[in-house]
Amino acid sequence: MKSTALLAALSAASGVMGHGYVYEYLINNQKYPGFDVYLPTKYSSGIGWSWTVQPDTKKTWDRDSPAALNQGGDALVCQKGAKPAPKSAPVTAGSVITLRWNKWPEDHRGPIITWLAECGNGGCSNVNPAKLKWFKIEEAGLVPGSSTKWAPDILIQQGDNWKVKIPKNIKNGNYILRHEIIAFHDLNGAQFYPICSNLQVTGGTGQTNPQGELIQQVYTMNEASLKISTKPTSPGGPPPALKSYKIPGRPVDPSLGFTNSFALNTGAMENGAHHEFPYKELDPFSTGKRYRSSTSQSSNTRLKGMPLVGGFAANGRSGASQNGASNQNWGQTNQGAQNQKWGNPGIKNQNTQGGLNRQNNANRPSNQNFQGNQAPQGQFNGRYNRNYRR
């Protein structure tokens, strides 16, 4: 009975998990908005290309679904129905920019690749990205020295931020930056998450740029590097070990003076703090401050300062939450800790290991083995357990 309920719960959780997108760019110490799938009109003046947002008829909050190989050129390049951004951000060649993702699921592992394509003197407002020639400026796959840790694991450690250096040795002009994560957790095939934005590069020393290639010719059904799997063999476990991995497409041209991606992205949290998410009232999986998981792959660990969501104090092994909850350790017996938020104040939580929290009015499971806690409204707060996002 318990097993049936657990499987049903996990199935429901997988149906409500979103993926991720770049909501903000930090360029030359200036912040530029990207395209926000939960409030498209708000970012109509940003530098991020927009795309066709899926109708949320089933209340799945999954508007940032991946592009697929069989969706056609524009979907694979800059998402389905991509439309140019109204503005471009000025950037100095040789500088480092930061791309801020709203979130990223832990089990979505694969390479992170960033490309540039010239728009020409007419700017980027009237170009078709599916017809542009793209060249890489950085790529990151397996973390050096590891057979199971990938670039997205580093991105998550950094608070869902990724740094990219704009090469010094490129031409000045108007470009589209294409930043993507490819995920191999789905046995049905690779999932692509491309995000495009407009840049106006100055200070470049290059007279020519590397030879580019069409994205739809880089990624084909026959590409061996897209046929691997990073799906864990057990829930919450590490992905299958790989001795090596060849990132698809031509390597970064040496003439660009490529800086190793892992030299820029070391896994350190930016500024030692969490960043805030925009429009938290519209995106329930971006509410309040971003939590930071531990470097291990265990579930529900080190959730820092989460707010009360759906009637639950989302506080894992981090001490008291900002709402005053004192249930300090999910998945262990807290016989002495008072549960201030999950039930009535002053009632002790007798057992949170493998059982129900009887003092919780919603009578919901409260142990780490459940992989996500259901709120009284019936919505899953599965964002607190990243291992079961689909």
C-alpha positions as CSV (number, residue, x, y, z in Angstrom):
1,M,0.0,0.0,0.0
2,K,2.8,2.4,1.0
3,S,4.8,1.4,-2.1
4,T,1.8,2.1,-4.4
5,A,1.2,5.5,-2.8
6,L,4.9,6.4,-3.1
7,L,5.1,5.4,-6.8
8,A,1.9,7.5,-7.5
9,A,3.4,10.4,-5.6
10,L,6.7,10.3,-7.5
11,S,4.8,10.0,-10.8
12,A,2.8,13.1,-9.9
13,A,5.9,14.9,-8.9
14,S,7.6,14.3,-12.3
15,G,4.6,15.9,-14.0
16,V,5.0,19.2,-12.3
17,M,8.7,19.8,-12.5
18,G,10.0,22.6,-14.7
19,H,13.5,22.7,-16.3
20,G,15.3,26.0,-16.6
21,Y,16.1,29.1,-18.6
22,V,18.4,32.1,-18.4
23,Y,16.4,34.9,-16.8
24,E,19.3,37.4,-16.4
25,Y,22.7,38.3,-17.8
26,L,25.5,40.1,-15.9
27,I,27.5,42.0,-18.5
28,N,30.1,44.7,-17.8
29,N,28.6,45.0,-14.3
30,Q,25.1,45.7,-15.8
31,K,22.1,43.4,-15.4
32,Y,20.1,42.5,-18.6
33,P,16.9,40.6,-18.5
34,G,16.4,37.4,-20.5
35,F,13.1,35.9,-21.6
36,D,10.9,34.8,-18.8
37,V,8.5,32.0,-19.7
38,Y,6.2,32.8,-16.8
39,L,5.8,36.5,-17.6
40,P,6.7,36.9,-21.3
41,T,5.6,40.5,-21.7
42,K,7.7,41.7,-18.8
43,Y,10.9,40.9,-20.6
44,S,9.8,42.3,-23.9
45,S,12.6,44.9,-23.6
46,G,15.4,42.4,-22.8
47,I,18.3,40.9,-24.7
48,G,17.0,37.3,-24.7
49,W,15.2,35.8,-27.7
50,S,11.6,34.8,-26.9
51,W,10.0,31.5,-28.0
52,T,6.6,29.9,-28.1
53,V,5.5,29.2,-24.6
54,Q,3.5,26.0,-24.2
55,P,-0.1,26.5,-22.8
56,D,-0.2,25.5,-19.2
57,T,-3.6,23.8,-19.4
58,K,-2.7,21.0,-17.0
59,K,-1.1,23.3,-14.5
60,T,2.2,21.5,-14.8
61,W,4.4,24.7,-14.7
62,D,6.5,23.1,-17.4
63,R,6.7,26.0,-19.9
64,D,10.5,25.6,-20.4
65,S,10.4,22.1,-22.0
66,P,13.4,21.0,-24.1
67,A,13.8,21.3,-27.8
68,A,14.0,18.0,-29.8
69,L,16.0,16.9,-32.8
70,N,12.8,16.3,-34.8
71,Q,11.2,19.8,-34.1
72,G,13.0,21.6,-36.9
73,G,15.8,24.1,-37.3
74,D,14.5,27.0,-35.2
75,A,13.6,24.8,-32.2
76,L,17.0,23.3,-32.0
77,V,18.8,26.6,-32.5
78,C,16.9,29.1,-30.3
79,Q,13.7,27.2,-29.2
80,K,10.5,26.7,-31.1
81,G,9.0,29.8,-32.6
82,A,12.1,31.9,-31.7
83,K,11.7,35.7,-32.1
84,P,14.5,38.2,-31.9
85,A,15.2,40.2,-28.8
86,P,14.4,43.9,-29.1
87,K,17.7,45.0,-27.6
88,S,21.4,44.1,-27.6
89,A,23.8,44.3,-24.7
90,P,27.2,46.0,-25.3
91,V,30.0,43.8,-24.3
92,T,33.8,44.2,-24.4
93,A,35.7,41.4,-26.1
94,G,37.9,39.6,-23.6
95,S,35.5,40.2,-20.7
96,V,33.6,37.6,-18.7
97,I,29.8,37.5,-18.6
98,T,27.6,35.6,-16.2
99,L,24.4,33.8,-17.3
100,R,21.9,33.2,-14.5
101,W,19.6,30.3,-14.8
102,N,16.4,30.3,-12.7
103,K,17.0,26.7,-11.7
104,W,18.4,23.4,-12.9
105,P,17.5,19.8,-12.0
106,E,20.3,17.7,-10.6
107,D,19.7,14.7,-12.8
108,H,19.8,16.7,-16.1
109,R,23.5,16.1,-16.8
110,G,25.4,16.6,-20.0
111,P,27.6,19.3,-21.7
112,I,27.3,23.0,-21.5
113,I,28.2,24.8,-24.8
114,T,28.2,28.4,-25.8
115,W,28.3,29.6,-29.4
116,L,28.4,32.9,-31.3
117,A,27.0,33.8,-34.7
118,E,27.5,37.0,-36.6
119,C,24.3,38.9,-37.6
120,G,26.0,41.3,-40.0
121,N,25.8,45.1,-40.3
122,G,22.0,45.0,-40.2
123,G,21.8,43.8,-36.7
124,C,20.1,40.7,-35.3
125,S,16.5,41.8,-35.5
126,N,15.8,40.4,-38.9
127,V,18.0,37.2,-39.1
128,N,16.9,33.6,-39.0
129,P,19.1,31.8,-36.5
130,A,18.5,28.5,-38.3
131,K,20.5,29.8,-41.3
132,L,23.4,31.3,-39.3
133,K,26.8,29.8,-39.0
134,W,27.8,29.2,-35.4
135,F,31.2,28.8,-33.8
136,K,32.0,27.7,-30.3
137,I,33.5,30.0,-27.7
138,E,33.5,27.6,-24.8
139,E,32.4,24.0,-24.0
140,A,32.4,21.9,-20.8
141,G,31.5,18.2,-20.4
142,L,32.8,15.9,-17.8
143,V,34.7,17.6,-15.0
144,P,38.4,16.9,-15.2
145,G,39.4,14.0,-13.0
146,S,35.8,12.7,-12.6
147,S,33.9,10.0,-14.5
148,T,30.5,11.0,-13.1
149,K,30.5,14.8,-12.5
150,W,29.4,17.0,-15.3
151,A,29.4,20.8,-16.0
152,P,25.7,21.2,-14.8
153,D,26.8,19.9,-11.4
154,I,29.2,22.8,-11.3
155,L,26.5,25.2,-12.4
156,I,24.2,24.1,-9.6
157,Q,27.0,24.5,-7.0
158,Q,27.5,28.1,-8.2
159,G,23.8,28.9,-7.5
160,D,22.7,28.1,-11.1
161,N,25.2,30.6,-12.6
162,W,27.6,30.0,-15.5
163,K,30.5,32.3,-16.5
164,V,31.5,32.7,-20.2
165,K,34.5,34.6,-21.6
166,I,33.9,36.6,-24.8
167,P,37.0,36.0,-26.8
168,K,39.3,38.9,-27.4
169,N,40.3,37.8,-30.8
170,I,37.0,38.2,-32.7
171,K,35.6,40.8,-34.9
172,N,33.6,43.7,-33.6
173,G,29.9,43.7,-34.5
174,N,26.5,42.3,-33.7
175,Y,26.2,38.7,-32.5
176,I,23.7,36.2,-31.2
177,L,25.0,34.3,-28.2
178,R,23.6,30.7,-28.0
179,H,24.1,29.1,-24.6
180,E,22.8,25.6,-24.1
181,I,22.7,22.6,-21.8
182,I,22.2,19.1,-23.3
183,A,20.8,16.6,-20.9
184,F,21.1,12.8,-21.3
185,H,18.9,11.6,-18.4
186,D,16.0,10.6,-20.7
187,L,16.4,7.2,-22.3
188,N,14.2,8.4,-25.2
189,G,17.1,10.7,-26.3
190,A,19.1,13.8,-25.7
191,Q,17.2,16.9,-24.5
192,F,18.4,20.4,-25.7
193,Y,18.0,23.6,-23.7
194,P,19.2,26.4,-26.0
195,I,19.0,30.1,-24.9
196,C,19.8,32.9,-27.3
197,S,20.5,36.5,-26.7
198,N,21.9,39.6,-28.6
199,L,25.3,41.1,-28.0
200,Q,27.1,44.0,-29.6
201,V,30.8,43.3,-29.3
202,T,33.5,46.1,-29.2
203,G,37.2,46.0,-28.5
204,G,37.8,42.9,-30.5
205,T,41.2,42.4,-32.2
206,G,40.2,39.8,-34.7
207,Q,39.9,40.4,-38.5
208,T,38.0,37.2,-39.2
209,N,36.1,34.7,-37.1
210,P,36.4,30.9,-37.0
211,Q,34.5,28.9,-39.6
212,G,31.0,28.3,-38.4
213,E,28.5,25.5,-38.9
214,L,24.8,25.1,-38.9
215,I,23.4,23.8,-35.6
216,Q,21.1,21.4,-37.3
217,Q,24.1,19.8,-39.0
218,V,26.0,19.5,-35.7
219,Y,23.2,17.7,-34.0
220,T,21.9,14.7,-36.0
221,M,20.2,11.4,-35.1
222,N,23.5,9.6,-36.0
223,E,25.7,11.7,-33.7
224,A,27.3,9.2,-31.3
225,S,27.9,11.8,-28.6
226,L,24.2,12.3,-28.2
227,K,23.5,8.6,-27.6
228,I,24.8,8.2,-24.1
229,S,22.8,8.1,-20.8
230,T,23.4,9.9,-17.6
231,K,20.3,8.4,-15.9
232,P,21.3,7.2,-12.4
233,T,21.0,3.5,-11.9
234,S,19.3,4.1,-8.5
235,P,17.2,7.1,-7.3
236,G,19.4,9.9,-6.1
237,G,22.6,8.0,-7.1
238,P,25.4,9.1,-9.4
239,P,25.2,8.7,-13.2
240,P,26.9,5.9,-15.0
241,A,30.7,6.4,-15.1
242,L,32.4,7.4,-18.3
243,K,36.1,7.3,-19.0
244,S,35.8,10.1,-21.5
245,Y,33.3,12.1,-23.5
246,K,33.6,13.9,-26.8
247,I,31.5,17.0,-27.0
248,P,29.6,17.2,-30.3
249,G,30.6,19.8,-32.9
250,R,34.0,21.2,-33.8
251,P,36.2,22.1,-30.8
252,V,36.8,25.7,-29.9
253,D,39.1,27.3,-32.4
254,P,42.6,27.8,-30.9
255,S,42.9,31.2,-32.5
256,L,40.3,32.5,-30.0
257,G,42.6,32.0,-27.1
258,F,40.1,29.8,-25.4
259,T,40.0,29.9,-21.6
260,N,39.1,26.5,-20.0
261,S,35.5,26.7,-18.8
262,F,36.3,25.0,-15.5
263,A,39.0,27.6,-14.8
264,L,36.2,30.2,-14.8
265,N,33.6,27.9,-13.2
266,T,35.1,26.4,-10.2
267,G,32.0,25.5,-8.3
268,A,32.2,28.4,-5.9
269,M,28.9,30.1,-5.0
270,E,28.8,33.6,-6.6
271,N,29.4,36.2,-3.9
272,G,28.9,33.5,-1.3
273,A,25.1,34.1,-1.4
274,H,22.0,32.9,-3.1
275,H,20.4,35.0,-5.8
276,E,16.7,36.0,-5.9
277,F,14.3,34.8,-8.5
278,P,12.0,37.2,-10.4
279,Y,8.2,36.9,-10.2
280,K,8.1,34.2,-7.6
281,E,4.3,34.5,-7.4
282,L,4.0,33.2,-11.0
283,D,6.6,30.5,-10.8
284,P,6.1,28.3,-7.8
285,F,9.4,26.6,-8.3
286,S,11.2,29.9,-8.1
287,T,9.8,31.1,-4.8
288,G,12.1,33.0,-2.5
289,K,15.8,32.4,-2.2
290,R,17.4,29.6,-4.1
291,Y,18.5,26.6,-2.1
292,R,21.9,25.1,-2.4
293,S,22.2,21.3,-2.4
294,S,25.3,19.6,-0.9
295,T,28.0,18.4,-3.3
296,S,26.8,14.8,-2.7
297,Q,24.0,13.4,-4.7
298,S,21.8,12.6,-1.6
299,S,18.3,14.0,-1.5
300,N,16.8,16.7,0.7
301,T,20.1,17.8,2.2
302,R,21.3,21.3,3.2
303,L,18.3,23.2,2.2
304,K,19.1,26.7,3.3
305,G,16.6,29.2,4.6
306,M,13.6,28.1,2.5
307,P,10.3,29.9,3.1
308,L,7.0,28.3,4.0
309,V,5.4,27.0,0.9
310,G,2.0,25.3,0.7
311,G,1.8,25.2,4.5
312,F,5.2,23.5,5.0
313,A,8.3,24.8,6.5
314,A,10.9,23.7,3.9
315,N,13.8,23.5,6.3
316,G,16.3,20.7,6.0
317,R,19.7,20.3,7.7
318,S,20.2,24.1,8.0
319,G,19.0,25.0,11.4
320,A,15.9,27.1,11.9
321,S,14.2,28.4,8.8
322,Q,13.3,32.1,8.2
323,N,9.8,31.2,9.3
324,G,10.9,29.9,12.7
325,A,10.5,26.2,12.0
326,S,12.6,24.1,14.2
327,N,12.4,20.7,12.5
328,Q,16.1,20.6,11.7
329,N,16.6,17.3,10.1
330,W,14.2,15.5,7.8
331,G,14.7,11.7,7.6
332,Q,15.9,11.3,11.2
333,T,14.1,10.9,14.5
334,N,13.7,14.3,16.1
335,Q,12.2,13.3,19.4
336,G,13.4,16.4,21.2
337,A,12.8,19.0,18.6
338,Q,9.6,21.0,18.7
339,N,7.8,21.3,15.4
340,Q,6.7,24.9,15.2
341,K,5.3,25.1,11.7
342,W,4.3,21.7,10.5
343,G,1.8,21.2,13.3
344,N,0.6,23.2,16.3
345,P,3.3,25.1,18.2
346,G,4.7,23.1,21.0
347,I,3.8,19.6,19.7
348,K,6.8,17.4,19.4
349,N,7.5,15.6,16.2
350,Q,7.7,12.0,17.4
351,N,9.1,10.4,14.3
352,T,10.1,11.6,10.9
353,Q,11.9,8.6,9.7
354,G,9.9,6.3,7.4
355,G,6.6,7.5,8.7
356,L,4.0,10.2,8.7
357,N,4.1,13.4,10.6
358,R,0.9,12.9,12.6
359,Q,1.0,16.5,13.9
360,N,0.8,17.9,10.4
361,N,-2.8,18.9,9.7
362,A,-2.4,17.7,6.1
363,N,-1.1,14.3,7.4
364,R,1.7,14.3,4.8
365,P,4.8,12.2,4.6
366,S,7.8,14.0,6.1
367,N,10.8,11.8,5.5
368,Q,13.6,12.2,3.0
369,N,12.9,8.8,1.4
370,F,9.6,10.2,0.1
371,Q,11.5,12.4,-2.4
372,G,9.3,15.5,-2.1
373,N,6.6,16.7,0.2
374,Q,3.0,17.3,-0.9
375,A,1.3,20.5,0.1
376,P,-2.2,20.7,1.5
377,Q,-3.4,22.1,-1.8
378,G,-2.4,18.9,-3.5
379,Q,0.5,20.5,-5.4
380,F,3.9,18.8,-5.1
381,N,6.7,20.8,-3.6
382,G,9.1,18.6,-5.5
383,R,11.5,21.5,-6.1
384,Y,12.9,20.7,-2.7
385,N,14.2,17.4,-4.0
386,R,16.0,18.0,-7.3
387,N,16.6,14.3,-8.0
388,Y,13.1,13.7,-9.3
389,R,12.6,16.5,-11.7
390,R,12.0,15.2,-15.1
